[in-house]
Amino acid sequence: MNPRPTGRLFRTGDGSDLVITRTFRAPAEDVWASVTESERTARWFGPWEGDAAPGRTIKVQLVFEEQAPWTDVLIDACDPPRRLALSTSDESGTWRMELLLSELNGSTELRLVHHLETEDGIGEVGPGWEYYLDMLVASRDGSPRPDFDDYYPSMRPYFVDLGTRADD
């Protein structure tokens, strides 16, 4: 497999937004289930447990990371089946992101928006999100699971260079 990076970077008043998009031939409700139901998120990211609601914290297991750690994730907003906003803080810093879904003519576009306070580390973050979104695609269409080695370090230069091309 030779995946190509698709991320784009947009500067905002609060930092930068890394945006990565995938399109599915499915209704928004079905794609929403793939990103919110624990048994389905387990297939491409990891399961979660807890009382999921805006303002509440759930635990998510990062099963495709070393040692499959659990992490706390705050649900900042949840507007099914259109918008899920999440944040987490750990030794890597604070991460804020949104999953935005829009449906048109039987296809649903999923936009992952990672709100970056700084562009430091974008060379690692970008390939990771490309990988996870392709894991989502594979979990939905039954294709072989991608290999992270196809994403990193080969995509790193693309994402590092985005900072010089932001908003082009």
C-alpha positions as semicolon CSV with decimal commas, in nm:
position;residue;x (nm);y (nm);z (nm)
1;M;0,000;0,000;0,000
2;N;0,122;0,347;-0,084
3;P;-0,118;0,596;0,079
4;R;-0,095;0,963;-0,011
5;P;-0,133;1,237;0,249
6;T;-0,448;1,445;0,217
7;G;-0,436;1,679;0,518
8;R;-0,467;2,054;0,489
9;L;-0,371;2,320;0,740
10;F;-0,568;2,638;0,808
11;R;-0,452;2,914;1,041
12;T;-0,710;3,041;1,288
13;G;-0,717;3,308;1,556
14;D;-0,637;3,040;1,817
15;G;-0,370;2,841;1,630
16;S;-0,410;2,612;1,332
17;D;-0,662;2,352;1,218
18;L;-0,536;2,031;1,062
19;V;-0,820;1,898;0,845
20;I;-0,830;1,546;0,699
21;T;-1,132;1,424;0,503
22;R;-1,275;1,090;0,394
23;T;-1,592;1,023;0,194
24;F;-1,818;0,721;0,239
25;R;-2,101;0,590;0,021
26;A;-2,332;0,567;0,320
27;P;-2,583;0,779;0,509
28;A;-2,451;1,010;0,779
29;E;-2,626;0,805;1,051
30;D;-2,426;0,495;0,953
31;V;-2,094;0,679;0,946
32;W;-2,189;0,842;1,277
33;A;-2,235;0,496;1,430
34;S;-1,884;0,402;1,310
35;V;-1,733;0,693;1,504
36;T;-1,953;0,682;1,816
37;E;-2,053;0,322;1,896
38;S;-1,790;0,145;2,107
39;E;-1,811;-0,190;1,928
40;R;-1,755;-0,010;1,596
41;T;-1,482;0,229;1,715
42;A;-1,299;-0,078;1,850
43;R;-1,249;-0,193;1,489
44;W;-1,044;0,109;1,383
45;F;-0,940;0,314;1,688
46;G;-1,038;0,150;2,013
47;P;-1,336;0,079;2,236
48;W;-1,464;0,326;2,489
49;E;-1,655;0,300;2,813
50;G;-1,849;0,539;3,031
51;D;-2,157;0,758;3,022
52;A;-2,120;0,940;2,690
53;A;-2,283;1,283;2,690
54;P;-2,171;1,643;2,640
55;G;-1,969;1,760;2,939
56;R;-1,890;1,402;3,044
57;T;-1,561;1,215;3,032
58;I;-1,529;0,868;2,885
59;K;-1,232;0,629;2,877
60;V;-1,099;0,530;2,534
61;Q;-0,854;0,247;2,477
62;L;-0,597;0,322;2,207
63;V;-0,567;-0,040;2,094
64;F;-0,342;0,033;1,797
65;E;-0,085;0,223;2,006
66;E;0,201;0,066;2,203
67;Q;0,072;-0,102;2,521
68;A;-0,291;-0,015;2,421
69;P;-0,332;0,255;2,689
70;W;-0,661;0,393;2,814
71;T;-0,707;0,771;2,809
72;D;-0,972;1,010;2,938
73;V;-1,165;1,194;2,667
74;L;-1,402;1,483;2,740
75;I;-1,705;1,511;2,514
76;D;-1,723;1,885;2,449
77;A;-2,022;1,869;2,212
78;C;-2,233;1,601;2,048
79;D;-2,489;1,684;1,778
80;P;-2,584;1,351;1,612
81;P;-2,521;1,276;1,332
82;R;-2,332;1,591;1,237
83;R;-2,075;1,697;1,498
84;L;-1,870;1,540;1,774
85;A;-1,619;1,760;1,957
86;L;-1,366;1,599;2,193
87;S;-1,067;1,699;2,402
88;T;-0,804;1,515;2,599
89;S;-0,501;1,609;2,804
90;D;-0,204;1,386;2,880
91;E;0,176;1,396;2,885
92;S;0,165;1,483;2,513
93;G;-0,039;1,797;2,581
94;T;-0,397;1,901;2,519
95;W;-0,571;1,779;2,205
96;R;-0,896;1,932;2,078
97;M;-1,070;1,784;1,776
98;E;-1,398;1,762;1,595
99;L;-1,556;1,508;1,366
100;L;-1,791;1,684;1,123
101;L;-2,024;1,486;0,896
102;S;-2,220;1,614;0,598
103;E;-2,435;1,404;0,368
104;L;-2,520;1,468;0,005
105;N;-2,682;1,229;-0,245
106;G;-2,618;0,915;-0,039
107;S;-2,253;0,995;0,039
108;T;-2,117;1,127;0,365
109;E;-1,807;1,339;0,403
110;L;-1,626;1,303;0,734
111;R;-1,391;1,586;0,825
112;L;-1,156;1,535;1,115
113;V;-1,047;1,875;1,243
114;H;-0,760;1,873;1,490
115;H;-0,737;2,217;1,652
116;L;-0,364;2,274;1,708
117;E;-0,233;2,525;1,960
118;T;0,107;2,488;1,795
119;E;0,228;2,322;1,477
120;D;0,508;2,147;1,667
121;G;0,471;1,773;1,613
122;I;0,247;1,804;1,306
123;G;0,489;1,572;1,123
124;E;0,386;1,295;1,362
125;V;0,021;1,390;1,420
126;G;-0,077;1,419;1,052
127;P;0,041;1,073;0,945
128;G;-0,130;0,928;1,253
129;W;-0,469;1,073;1,161
130;E;-0,430;0,964;0,797
131;Y;-0,362;0,612;0,926
132;Y;-0,658;0,608;1,163
133;L;-0,901;0,741;0,903
134;D;-0,781;0,474;0,659
135;M;-0,834;0,222;0,942
136;L;-1,193;0,352;0,958
137;V;-1,231;0,304;0,582
138;A;-1,096;-0,053;0,607
139;S;-1,326;-0,134;0,899
140;R;-1,626;-0,020;0,699
141;D;-1,548;-0,179;0,362
142;G;-1,371;-0,495;0,475
143;S;-1,044;-0,410;0,301
144;P;-0,711;-0,510;0,460
145;R;-0,605;-0,306;0,761
146;P;-0,335;-0,052;0,668
147;D;0,016;-0,073;0,811
148;F;0,137;0,232;1,003
149;D;0,483;0,189;0,848
150;D;0,325;0,299;0,517
151;Y;0,233;0,635;0,677
152;Y;0,523;0,722;0,900
153;P;0,789;0,841;0,843
154;S;0,711;0,873;0,469
155;M;0,430;1,130;0,523
156;R;0,623;1,332;0,779
157;P;0,782;1,577;0,529
158;Y;0,442;1,653;0,372
159;F;0,293;1,752;0,706
160;V;0,600;1,944;0,825
161;D;0,586;2,139;0,498
162;L;0,217;2,225;0,547
163;G;0,318;2,504;0,783
164;T;0,487;2,687;0,498
165;R;0,185;2,635;0,270
166;A;-0,102;2,699;0,516
167;D;-0,405;2,874;0,367
168;D;-0,272;2,848;0,008
